[in-house]
Amino acid sequence: LGDMLKTLGDKMFTGCASLVEVHLPNAMTSIPASLFAGNSKLETINIPTSVVSIGKEAFLNCVSLKSITIPTKVKTIGASAFAGCTSLTAVIFAEDNRITSIPANAFDGATSLSTINLPTSVTSVGNYAFRNTAITSVDLKNVSTIGTEAFLGCSELKNVSVSGNLVTINSKAFSGCTGLESINLTTGLQTIGELAFENCVSIKSINLPSTLTTMTGNPFSNCTGVTEFTVDPANKSFIYSKGALLDKTGYTLIYYSVANTAETYVLPESV
């Protein structure tokens, strides 16, 4: 493609089944929606340093694409931009990239994706963003919101770093992350959604901070490896007693530890 070319139309190369390699012109500022969607043989693509946006479904189901580098100037990535890229193993963001959001389904179903370096500027991870990928660790220290099923089925995920910036973990965010061994729920966290850590069978300890006010359903369903559960004494909403997590009114039983060796448990009369 000519070096002076700045724009291309949506879906221009959609379904070009024989396309293996593309060199985009250095003057391009955006990659349109669905530009290469369904290009099953596309293995290599260069994203020019001039690009500021990648459209939705731009590389959807490019099943042969192996790696991608996101340049510094990219500020937005559209929903499902790399969804279904089953051979994609690495996503590298330029060191000084300042993107703030990973959108819904961005890498959903990229089943070989094991390496990604999220910029420290990212504050939100969208619904289903990394669902069923092979990532092993992720740094979410500046993230405030983790979307629904954002990391669902990431069975290789072992390390998740969060900080006091985290406010909301939505439903099933880490459901089925069977390799996840620990996550430090820090002060600042306010909401944990239903089944957020469902089937996280390798987690051994759970700590709930003083700031937590809302839990929907049982966020820790089938966390069979948990042997230690603590609630910050300053928490005004929840209490953990005799292997059971209850809201502080005593009316709702949220979680009962499967590691509890007691042969009987008497429900509080208020439940």
Disulfide bonds with the S-S distance in Angstrom:
none
